[in-house]
Amino acid sequence: MLLSNLSDFVVVSADSFPILCDLDGVVWLAHEPIPGSVDAVQRLRDAGHRVLFVTNNSASRVAEQQEALARIGIEARGDVLTSAMAAALLVEPGERVLVCGGVGIVEALEHRGAIVATDAIVDVVMVGFHRTFDYEIMRVAADAVRAGARLIGTNDDATYPTPQGVIPGGGAILAGIAVASGVSPIIAGKPYAAMAELVLIETGVDDLSASVMVGDRPETDGLFARTLGCRYAQVWSGVTARGSLVSPTPDLTGANLAAITDLVLGR
């Protein structure tokens, strides 16, 4: 069902089930909380729902993202899942990885038991968002892929929302290396299978059909809901403008996380 506004007053379910939330565009914009989001998370938790923050951000360490959430009033220890963590599932312990991304990737790979390489003789090139990307990095990464390394992207998001507007995302960087190497990448983050596996491992729930994935990007968050077999809640507080034609069709829509929470809790 497509809910256009709060006047529908539909109760999703009275039972406890995991709520999956994107961060950028749902909880915050560049770590500045979206109005009502902090209280919404608490209301969901008070109602018995576990709230997991499922983000395609791979640049930061998990602890840094948890600390950023704590600064706005959300306790999130053990509740942050990143595309870097998902990407690490695609690497075997002991494999050598050239990282073209942030410290979040390095952390996830080290936890996995992979070797972060300082040369281009590697099994994997892993790409994520970072602000120091340049021609030389693209050349070295493309050379390694052409030599046989697997090309893995933590995500393929073309843009990233900020309070000042959208900026190029990790997918834009990945596209440059893919074109330069002539190899199509394996993508780990939303909406792909590795991130779904990570969610299933963390929740320990085989059937997430009662759950809700709250996101601002239908081509990422909406499709991820379909991958998991759960419901999708579209918010208009991120990169997608209110009134846009959205596919896949959301099960819930609202101005922001607070509005979606009202629907989930039947208020």
C-alpha positions as CSV (number, residue, x, y, z in Angstrom):
1,M,0.0,0.0,0.0
2,L,1.2,3.5,-0.7
3,L,0.6,6.0,2.1
4,S,0.8,9.6,1.0
5,N,0.5,11.3,4.3
6,L,-0.2,10.8,8.0
7,S,-3.9,11.2,7.6
8,D,-4.0,7.6,6.5
9,F,-3.3,6.5,10.1
10,V,-2.3,2.9,9.3
11,V,-0.8,0.7,11.9
12,V,1.9,-1.4,10.3
13,S,2.1,-4.0,13.1
14,A,1.9,-4.2,16.8
15,D,4.6,-6.8,17.0
16,S,8.3,-6.2,17.6
17,F,10.4,-6.4,14.5
18,P,13.7,-4.8,13.4
19,I,13.6,-1.3,11.9
20,L,16.4,-0.7,9.3
21,C,17.3,3.0,8.9
22,D,19.6,4.6,6.4
23,L,21.7,7.4,8.0
24,D,22.4,10.1,5.4
25,G,19.1,11.7,4.4
26,V,17.1,9.9,7.0
27,V,18.7,10.4,10.4
28,W,21.0,13.3,9.5
29,L,22.6,15.4,6.8
30,A,26.4,15.6,7.2
31,H,25.9,14.6,10.9
32,E,23.4,17.4,11.5
33,P,20.2,15.7,12.7
34,I,17.1,15.9,10.6
35,P,14.3,17.4,12.8
36,G,12.5,14.7,14.8
37,S,14.8,11.9,13.9
38,V,16.5,11.4,17.3
39,D,13.1,11.3,19.1
40,A,11.8,8.9,16.4
41,V,14.5,6.4,17.1
42,Q,13.8,6.5,20.8
43,R,10.1,6.1,20.3
44,L,10.7,3.0,18.1
45,R,13.0,1.5,20.7
46,D,10.6,2.3,23.5
47,A,8.0,0.3,21.5
48,G,10.3,-2.7,21.5
49,H,11.8,-2.4,18.0
50,R,15.5,-2.9,17.5
51,V,16.8,0.0,15.2
52,L,19.7,-0.9,13.0
53,F,21.5,1.8,11.0
54,V,22.3,0.4,7.6
55,T,24.6,2.8,5.7
56,N,26.5,2.7,2.5
57,N,29.0,5.0,4.1
58,S,32.3,3.2,4.1
59,A,34.7,6.1,4.7
60,S,34.5,6.2,8.5
61,R,35.3,3.6,11.2
62,V,32.2,2.1,12.9
63,A,33.2,3.7,16.2
64,E,33.3,7.1,14.6
65,Q,29.8,6.7,13.2
66,Q,28.6,5.5,16.6
67,E,30.2,8.5,18.3
68,A,28.6,10.9,15.8
69,L,25.2,9.3,16.5
70,A,25.9,9.6,20.3
71,R,26.6,13.3,19.8
72,I,23.1,13.9,18.5
73,G,21.6,11.8,21.2
74,I,21.4,8.3,19.7
75,E,23.1,5.4,21.4
76,A,24.2,3.0,18.6
77,R,26.8,0.6,19.9
78,G,26.4,-2.6,18.0
79,D,23.7,-1.2,15.8
80,V,25.7,0.3,12.9
81,L,26.2,-1.8,9.7
82,T,28.3,-0.3,6.9
83,S,29.0,-1.1,3.3
84,A,32.6,-1.6,4.3
85,M,31.6,-4.4,6.6
86,A,29.5,-6.0,3.8
87,A,32.4,-5.7,1.3
88,A,34.7,-7.4,3.7
89,L,32.4,-10.5,3.6
90,L,33.4,-10.8,-0.1
91,V,37.1,-11.1,0.8
92,E,38.8,-14.2,2.2
93,P,41.1,-14.0,5.2
94,G,44.7,-13.7,4.0
95,E,43.8,-12.1,0.7
96,R,45.8,-9.0,-0.3
97,V,43.6,-5.9,-0.9
98,L,44.5,-2.6,-2.4
99,V,42.2,0.0,-0.7
100,C,41.0,2.9,-2.7
101,G,38.8,4.4,0.0
102,G,38.6,5.4,3.6
103,V,39.7,4.1,7.0
104,G,36.4,2.3,7.4
105,I,37.4,-0.1,4.7
106,V,40.8,-0.7,6.3
107,E,39.1,-1.5,9.6
108,A,36.6,-3.9,8.1
109,L,39.3,-5.7,6.2
110,E,41.6,-6.1,9.2
111,H,38.7,-7.4,11.2
112,R,38.1,-10.0,8.4
113,G,41.7,-11.1,8.5
114,A,42.6,-9.7,5.0
115,I,45.9,-8.0,4.3
116,V,45.8,-4.3,3.4
117,A,48.5,-4.1,0.7
118,T,50.8,-1.2,0.0
119,D,51.6,-2.3,-3.5
120,A,49.5,-3.3,-6.6
121,I,50.2,-7.0,-6.4
122,V,46.8,-7.9,-4.9
123,D,43.9,-10.2,-5.1
124,V,41.3,-7.4,-4.7
125,V,40.9,-3.7,-5.3
126,M,38.3,-2.3,-3.0
127,V,36.8,1.1,-3.7
128,G,34.7,3.5,-1.6
129,F,34.1,7.2,-1.0
130,H,37.2,9.3,-0.1
131,R,38.2,12.9,-0.8
132,T,41.8,12.3,-2.0
133,F,41.0,10.4,-5.2
134,D,43.1,11.5,-8.1
135,Y,44.4,10.3,-11.5
136,E,47.4,8.4,-10.0
137,I,45.1,6.4,-7.7
138,M,42.9,5.6,-10.6
139,R,45.8,4.5,-12.7
140,V,47.3,2.2,-10.0
141,A,43.9,0.7,-9.2
142,A,43.0,0.1,-12.8
143,D,46.4,-1.5,-13.5
144,A,45.8,-4.0,-10.6
145,V,42.4,-4.9,-11.9
146,R,43.7,-5.5,-15.4
147,A,46.3,-7.7,-13.9
148,G,43.6,-9.9,-12.4
149,A,42.5,-8.4,-9.1
150,R,38.8,-8.5,-8.3
151,L,37.2,-5.1,-8.3
152,I,34.8,-4.6,-5.4
153,G,32.9,-1.4,-4.6
154,T,31.5,-0.8,-1.2
155,N,28.6,0.9,-2.9
156,D,27.7,2.4,-6.2
157,D,25.9,5.5,-4.9
158,A,26.6,8.2,-7.5
159,T,25.9,11.1,-5.1
160,Y,25.9,11.9,-1.4
161,P,23.5,14.3,0.4
162,T,24.8,17.2,2.4
163,P,23.1,20.3,3.8
164,Q,24.6,22.3,0.9
165,G,23.3,19.9,-1.7
166,V,24.5,16.6,-3.3
167,I,28.2,15.9,-3.9
168,P,29.8,13.0,-5.9
169,G,29.6,9.7,-4.0
170,G,31.6,6.5,-3.9
171,G,29.9,5.2,-7.0
172,A,31.3,8.0,-9.1
173,I,34.8,7.1,-8.0
174,L,34.2,3.4,-8.7
175,A,32.8,4.2,-12.1
176,G,36.1,5.9,-13.1
177,I,38.1,2.8,-12.1
178,A,35.7,0.4,-13.8
179,V,35.9,2.3,-17.1
180,A,39.6,2.6,-16.9
181,S,40.1,-1.1,-16.2
182,G,37.3,-2.4,-18.5
183,V,35.9,-4.6,-15.6
184,S,32.5,-4.5,-14.1
185,P,32.7,-4.3,-10.3
186,I,31.1,-6.4,-7.6
187,I,29.0,-4.2,-5.4
188,A,28.7,-5.0,-1.7
189,G,26.4,-2.3,-0.2
190,K,22.7,-1.6,-0.5
191,P,20.8,-2.9,-2.4
192,Y,23.1,-5.9,-3.1
193,A,23.3,-9.4,-1.5
194,A,26.4,-8.9,0.7
195,M,24.7,-6.2,2.7
196,A,21.6,-8.3,3.0
197,E,23.7,-11.1,4.3
198,L,25.2,-8.8,6.9
199,V,21.8,-7.7,8.1
200,L,20.6,-11.3,8.4
201,I,23.8,-12.3,10.3
202,E,23.3,-9.3,12.7
203,T,19.6,-9.7,13.3
204,G,19.6,-13.5,13.4
205,V,16.1,-13.3,11.8
206,D,15.4,-15.5,8.8
207,D,12.2,-13.8,7.8
208,L,12.3,-10.0,7.7
209,S,8.9,-9.6,6.0
210,A,7.5,-7.7,9.0
211,S,10.5,-5.3,9.1
212,V,10.7,-1.8,7.5
213,M,13.6,-0.3,5.7
214,V,13.5,3.5,6.0
215,G,15.4,5.3,3.2
216,D,15.6,8.4,1.0
217,R,16.9,6.7,-2.1
218,P,14.5,4.3,-3.8
219,E,17.1,2.9,-6.2
220,T,19.2,1.9,-3.2
221,D,17.1,1.7,-0.1
222,G,13.9,0.6,-1.9
223,L,15.6,-2.1,-3.9
224,F,17.4,-3.2,-0.7
225,A,14.0,-3.7,1.0
226,R,13.0,-5.9,-1.9
227,T,16.3,-7.9,-1.6
228,L,15.5,-8.5,2.1
229,G,11.8,-9.1,1.5
230,C,10.8,-6.4,3.9
231,R,8.7,-3.2,3.5
232,Y,10.1,0.0,2.2
233,A,9.4,3.4,3.8
234,Q,10.3,6.4,1.6
235,V,11.2,9.7,3.2
236,W,11.6,13.1,1.5
237,S,14.3,14.4,3.8
238,G,17.2,13.3,1.6
239,V,18.1,13.2,-2.1
240,T,14.6,12.4,-3.5
241,A,12.2,15.3,-3.8
242,R,8.7,15.0,-2.5
243,G,6.3,14.0,-5.2
244,S,8.9,12.2,-7.3
245,L,7.9,9.1,-9.2
246,V,9.4,6.4,-7.0
247,S,10.3,2.8,-8.0
248,P,9.9,0.4,-6.4
249,T,6.6,1.6,-5.0
250,P,7.0,2.3,-1.3
251,D,4.8,0.6,1.3
252,L,5.0,3.8,3.4
253,T,5.9,7.4,2.7
254,G,6.5,10.4,5.0
255,A,8.2,13.7,5.2
256,N,10.9,12.3,7.5
257,L,11.7,9.5,10.0
258,A,9.4,11.0,12.6
259,A,6.5,10.8,10.2
260,I,7.3,7.1,9.3
261,T,7.6,6.4,13.0
262,D,4.1,7.8,13.5
263,L,2.8,5.4,10.9
264,V,4.7,2.4,12.3
265,L,3.4,3.0,15.8
266,G,-0.1,3.8,14.5
267,R,-0.2,7.4,15.8
